[in-house]
Amino acid sequence: MAAVVLLGAQWGDEGKGKVTDFLAEKANLVVRYQGGNNAGHTVVAQGEEFKLHLIPSGILYADKTCIIGNGVVVDPKVLLEELDYLAERKVKTGKLLISSNAHVIMPYHRLLDELEEEARGEFKIGTTKRGIGPAYMDKTARIGIRMMDLLDSEEFAAKLKRNLAEKNNLLVKVYNSKPLDYESIYQEYMGYAEKLRAFVTDSSLTVDGAIKAGEKVLFEGAQGTLLDLDHGTYPYVTSSNPTAGGACVGAGVGPTQIDKVVGVIKAYTTRVGEGPFPTELLDEMGEQMRQAGFEFGTTTGRARRCGWFDAVIGRYAVRVSGISDFALMKLDVLSGIEKVKICVGYRVGGEVIYEFPQSQKIFTACEPVYEEMAGWQEDITGARTFQDLPQAAQAYVRRIEALTETKVTLIAVGPGREQTIVRGEIF
């Protein structure tokens, strides 16, 4: 297999960073295809923990080419801080590339993100306030500033002046905020341009060449299926497409070039921010999962909401992304629980449904229908084969496979690279 898409199959935070790092060992290129620094990946490599927000997790391998694709929105300040962070940790970043078509997050995006979220009041979405949504809004409004514009001082100046006139009008007259200063932003971003110039290229051409040469390419998504702008729990979603189709658009490749789609799922379910969550546990069990799984956001530090595994969501993710394999994360977190549950359907309006509803009004009213299974008490963090797992843990994995009709090819029993059970080939 030459090209593999890796994506979140729940609400994000599934552990994609670890899987990307694990699969990157066999890949030649790792391509991030959507999102911005509202995402965060935590990777443990050789006992060291790395927290990444924009740069693909494959950067921890010195021989891998890592690409920030055109579908990503880039905050230059954050990116440079991340490059400095990696340099301090002795990680080489010379093989990083940035698409010239990637859009740039500007100061007015961050400010508007904060002001708009505050203005929503009780209808807030739960945005990270990092300017992601407003940057994508400008992209679709065709007034966005791309990396190629940032590198052209005249083009950047013209677009910044035009945009600031509109944004300042909005800031002052609608939000009663102070206007932003053109000259200070121009000088700040020209400084960023010079530091990033060497990384910017036609990344779609690079990816195409690698696939034609028979190299292995890993496409890395941020967030997760249910945060997808089109297929998620709208409006409590992100501003891009984490699903597999987003990889084609966000990296500049055709769908016929994709060979496999790997969905990353936790052995339970979590989500951050607002919105419905049928299997959410607001009791001691939910808190136990949160503490055992250290369920706090890499980017925001926010506590994640926790609940039992939802097979309805799993089947839905398989359908909308064509998932061929699952990577099941944090199975070890469920150790010590006497009885584990899996949501197999939803009860709503007196009937039981087994498919994810299109209406968010209906989804909000859904109550989970559970199957209960025996748990396991053993510490499984040292397991290295499927047979090393307790019989109850094996049965749990097999039930997930049956309910989602998808093979669980990778199983994580801890945060380290070596704490991964492999049940088949991805590349």
C-alpha positions in Angstrom: 0.0 0.0 0.0 1.4 3.4 -1.0 -1.0 6.0 0.4 -2.9 5.8 3.7 -5.3 8.2 5.3 -5.3 8.4 9.1 -8.3 10.1 10.7 -10.2 10.4 13.9 -13.4 8.2 14.0 -15.1 9.9 17.1 -15.0 13.5 18.3 -11.2 14.0 18.0 -8.6 13.4 20.7 -8.6 9.7 19.9 -4.8 9.4 19.9 -4.0 10.0 16.3 -0.6 11.5 17.2 0.6 8.2 18.6 -0.7 6.2 15.6 0.9 8.7 13.1 4.2 8.4 14.9 3.9 4.6 14.9 3.0 4.4 11.2 5.5 7.1 10.2 8.3 4.7 10.8 7.4 3.0 7.5 6.3 6.1 5.6 8.4 8.4 3.5 6.0 11.4 3.7 3.6 12.5 6.4 1.0 15.0 5.3 -1.3 17.0 7.6 -4.4 17.8 5.5 -6.7 20.1 7.5 -7.3 22.0 10.7 -5.0 24.4 12.5 -3.4 24.9 15.9 -6.8 24.1 17.4 -5.7 20.5 17.3 -3.0 18.9 19.4 -1.2 15.6 19.2 0.8 14.1 22.2 3.5 11.6 21.2 5.7 9.6 23.5 8.9 8.5 21.7 11.7 6.7 23.5 10.3 7.8 26.9 10.0 11.5 25.9 6.7 13.3 25.5 6.2 15.7 22.6 3.2 18.0 22.2 2.5 19.1 18.6 -0.1 21.4 17.2 0.6 22.1 13.5 3.6 20.0 12.5 2.8 16.3 11.6 3.9 13.8 14.2 6.3 12.2 11.7 8.7 15.0 12.3 10.2 12.9 15.2 11.8 10.8 12.5 14.7 12.7 11.0 14.5 11.0 7.6 10.8 11.7 7.0 9.5 14.5 4.8 6.6 16.2 6.7 4.1 18.5 4.9 1.6 21.0 6.1 -1.0 20.7 3.3 -3.1 23.4 1.6 -6.1 22.4 3.7 -4.5 23.6 6.9 -4.8 27.1 8.2 -1.4 28.3 9.6 -0.7 30.7 12.4 2.9 31.7 11.5 3.7 32.7 15.1 2.5 29.4 16.5 4.4 27.5 13.8 7.7 29.2 14.5 7.2 28.6 18.2 6.7 24.9 17.5 9.8 24.9 15.3 11.8 26.5 18.2 10.3 24.0 20.6 11.4 21.0 18.5 14.9 22.6 18.0 15.3 22.8 21.8 14.4 19.1 22.0 17.1 18.3 19.4 14.5 17.4 16.7 15.5 18.2 13.1 12.9 20.0 11.1 14.8 20.7 7.8 12.5 18.3 5.9 9.4 20.2 6.8 7.4 21.6 3.8 4.4 24.0 3.8 1.9 24.3 0.9 2.0 27.6 -0.8 -1.8 27.4 -0.9 -2.3 27.0 2.8 -4.1 30.0 4.3 -2.6 32.2 7.0 -4.3 33.0 10.3 -4.2 36.7 11.0 -4.5 38.7 14.3 -8.1 39.8 13.3 -9.0 36.1 13.0 -8.0 35.4 16.5 -9.7 38.5 17.9 -13.0 37.9 16.0 -13.0 34.2 17.1 -13.0 35.3 20.7 -15.5 38.1 20.3 -17.9 36.0 18.2 -17.8 33.2 20.7 -18.5 35.5 23.6 -21.4 37.1 21.7 -23.1 33.7 21.3 -23.7 33.4 25.0 -25.6 30.3 25.8 -25.3 29.2 22.2 -21.5 29.1 22.3 -19.8 26.4 20.2 -16.8 25.7 22.3 -14.2 27.1 19.9 -10.6 27.2 21.0 -10.5 31.0 20.1 -7.4 30.5 17.9 -8.8 32.1 14.8 -9.5 28.9 13.0 -13.1 29.4 12.0 -12.7 33.1 10.9 -9.7 32.0 8.8 -11.7 29.4 7.0 -14.6 31.9 6.6 -12.2 34.3 4.8 -11.0 31.4 2.7 -14.5 30.6 1.5 -15.3 34.3 1.1 -12.2 34.4 -1.2 -10.5 37.2 0.7 -8.0 34.9 2.6 -4.3 35.4 2.6 -2.3 32.3 1.5 1.3 31.4 2.3 2.3 32.5 -1.3 0.8 35.9 -0.6 2.7 36.2 2.7 6.0 35.7 0.7 5.1 38.5 -1.7 5.4 41.8 0.2 3.4 43.8 -2.3 0.6 41.2 -2.6 0.5 40.9 1.2 0.3 44.6 1.8 -2.6 45.0 -0.7 -4.6 42.2 0.8 -3.9 43.2 4.4 -5.0 46.8 3.8 -8.2 45.6 2.1 -9.0 43.1 4.8 -8.2 45.4 7.7 -10.6 48.1 6.4 -13.4 45.5 6.5 -12.4 43.8 9.8 -11.8 47.1 11.7 -15.2 48.3 10.6 -16.6 45.1 12.1 -14.5 45.3 15.3 -15.4 48.9 16.0 -19.1 49.1 15.0 -20.3 45.7 15.9 -18.1 44.5 18.8 -17.2 47.9 20.2 -13.5 46.9 20.1 -10.4 48.9 19.2 -9.2 48.8 15.5 -6.1 46.9 14.6 -3.0 48.7 13.4 -1.9 48.0 9.8 1.8 48.8 10.1 2.5 46.7 13.2 0.8 43.7 11.6 2.6 44.2 8.3 6.0 44.3 10.0 5.3 41.4 12.3 4.2 39.2 9.4 7.0 40.2 7.1 9.3 38.9 9.8 7.5 35.6 9.8 7.6 35.5 6.0 11.4 35.5 5.9 11.7 32.8 8.5 9.2 30.5 6.7 10.2 31.2 3.1 12.5 28.2 2.8 9.7 25.8 3.8 7.0 26.9 1.3 6.5 24.9 -1.9 3.9 23.3 -4.2 3.3 20.4 -1.8 0.7 18.7 -4.0 3.4 18.2 -6.7 5.7 16.8 -4.0 3.1 14.3 -2.8 2.1 13.3 -6.4 5.8 12.6 -7.2 6.2 10.5 -4.1 3.2 8.3 -4.9 4.2 7.9 -8.5 7.7 6.8 -7.3 6.1 4.1 -5.1 6.9 5.8 -1.8 4.7 5.4 1.2 2.6 8.5 2.1 0.6 8.9 5.3 -2.1 11.6 5.3 -2.8 12.8 8.9 -6.1 14.4 9.9 -6.9 16.5 12.9 -10.0 16.5 15.0 -12.5 13.7 14.2 -15.4 12.5 12.2 -18.1 14.0 14.4 -16.4 17.4 14.2 -16.5 17.3 10.4 -18.1 20.5 9.0 -20.4 18.5 6.7 -20.8 15.2 8.6 -20.4 16.1 12.2 -22.7 17.2 15.0 -23.3 20.6 13.4 -23.0 23.3 14.6 -20.7 21.9 17.3 -18.1 21.1 14.7 -14.8 22.4 13.4 -14.4 24.5 10.2 -12.9 21.9 8.0 -13.3 18.3 6.9 -11.4 15.7 9.0 -13.1 12.8 7.1 -11.2 10.9 4.4 -12.5 13.1 1.6 -10.8 16.1 3.3 -7.4 14.4 2.7 -7.9 14.6 -1.1 -8.9 18.2 -1.1 -6.5 19.3 1.7 -3.4 17.6 0.3 -4.1 18.0 -3.4 -4.4 14.3 -4.4 -7.1 12.4 -6.3 -9.2 9.7 -4.5 -7.9 7.0 -6.7 -4.5 7.5 -5.2 -5.7 6.5 -1.7 -5.2 2.8 -0.8 -6.3 2.5 2.8 -8.2 4.6 5.4 -7.4 4.0 9.1 -9.8 5.2 11.7 -8.5 5.9 15.1 -11.0 5.2 18.0 -10.7 5.0 21.7 -11.9 2.0 23.7 -14.4 4.4 25.1 -15.6 7.8 23.9 -14.6 11.4 24.7 -15.4 14.8 23.4 -14.4 18.4 24.2 -16.6 21.4 24.1 -20.4 21.8 23.6 -22.9 19.5 21.9 -24.8 16.3 22.4 -23.0 13.1 23.7 -25.4 10.1 24.3 -23.0 7.9 26.2 -21.5 10.6 28.4 -21.0 9.5 32.0 -21.5 12.2 34.6 -20.6 10.0 37.5 -17.6 8.3 39.2 -17.1 6.0 36.2 -16.7 9.0 33.9 -14.3 10.6 36.3 -12.3 7.3 36.5 -12.0 7.2 32.8 -10.9 10.9 32.7 -8.2 10.4 35.3 -6.9 7.0 34.1 -6.8 8.2 30.5 -5.5 11.6 31.4 -8.3 13.1 29.3 -7.3 16.7 29.2 -6.8 18.6 25.9 -3.3 18.9 24.5 -4.0 22.4 23.1 -6.4 23.8 25.7 -6.0 21.7 28.8 -9.7 21.4 29.0 -11.1 18.3 30.7 -12.7 15.9 28.2 -16.2 14.5 28.6 -16.0 10.7 28.9 -18.5 7.9 28.1 -18.8 4.3 27.0 -17.8 3.2 23.5 -20.5 4.1 20.9 -20.7 1.6 18.1 -23.3 3.7 16.2 -20.7 6.4 15.8 -18.1 3.8 14.8 -20.4 2.5 12.0 -21.1 6.0 10.9 -17.4 6.9 10.7 -16.8 3.7 8.6 -19.5 4.8 6.2 -18.6 8.4 5.6 -14.9 7.8 5.3 -14.6 4.3 3.9 -12.5 3.1 6.8 -10.8 -0.1 6.1 -9.0 -0.6 9.5 -9.4 0.7 13.0 -6.6 1.6 15.5 -8.1 1.1 18.9 -6.5 3.3 21.5 -6.3 3.3 25.4 -7.7 -0.2 25.9 -5.6 -0.3 29.1 -7.7 2.5 30.6 -10.6 0.1 30.9 -8.6 -2.4 33.0 -10.0 -2.8 36.5 -13.7 -2.2 35.5 -15.9 -5.1 36.5 -18.5 -4.6 33.7 -17.9 -2.7 30.5 -20.6 -1.4 28.2 -21.0 -0.7 24.5 -23.7 1.4 23.0 -25.3 -0.5 20.1 -28.2 1.8 19.3 -30.2 4.8 20.5 -33.7 4.9 22.0 -35.6 8.0 20.9 -39.3 8.7 20.7 -40.3 5.2 21.8 -38.2 3.4 19.1 -34.7 2.1 18.8 -32.5 3.3 15.9 -29.2 1.8 14.9 -27.9 4.5 12.5 -26.6 8.0 13.3 -29.4 10.5 12.9 -29.1 13.5 10.6 -31.1 15.7 12.8 -29.2 17.1 15.7 -32.5 17.7 17.5 -33.1 14.0 17.4 -29.5 13.2 18.3 -29.8 15.4 21.4 -32.8 13.3 22.5 -31.1 10.0 21.9 -30.6 7.7 24.9 -28.0 4.9 24.6 -29.0 1.2 24.3 -26.2 -0.8 25.9 -24.7 -4.2 25.8 -22.9 -5.2 28.9 -19.7 -7.4 28.9 -17.4 -8.8 31.4 -14.4 -6.5 32.2 -10.9 -7.5 33.1 -8.8 -6.8 36.1 -5.3 -7.5 34.7 -2.7 -4.8 33.8 -2.4 -5.1 30.0 0.2 -2.4 29.4 2.9 -5.1 28.9 0.8 -7.1 26.3 2.5 -7.2 22.9 0.3 -9.7 21.0 -3.5 -10.1 20.9 -3.1 -13.5 22.7 -1.4 -11.7 25.6 -4.7 -9.9 26.4 -7.1 -11.3 28.9 -10.0 -13.3 27.3 -12.5 -10.6 28.3 -10.4 -7.9 26.6 -10.1 -10.0 23.5 -13.9 -10.4 23.5 -14.4 -6.7 23.8 -12.2 -6.0 20.8 -14.0 -8.6 18.7 -17.4 -7.2 19.7 -16.3 -3.8 18.4 -15.2 -5.4 15.2 -18.5 -7.1 14.8 -20.6 -4.1 15.5 -18.6 -1.8 13.2 -17.9 -4.5 10.6 -14.3 -3.3 10.5 -11.1 -5.0 11.6 -9.1 -3.6 14.6 -5.6 -3.8 13.2 -3.7 -1.8 15.8 -4.4 -1.8 19.6 -2.7 0.6 22.0 -2.2 -0.6 25.5 -0.1 2.4 26.6 1.3 5.7 25.3 4.7 4.4 24.1 5.5 3.3 20.6 6.3 -0.2 21.8 2.9 -0.5 23.6 1.1 -1.3 20.4 -0.3 -4.7 19.3 -0.2 -5.2 15.6 -2.7 -7.6 14.0 -2.1 -6.9 10.4 -0.2 -4.7 7.9 -1.2 -1.0 7.2 1.7 -0.2 4.9 
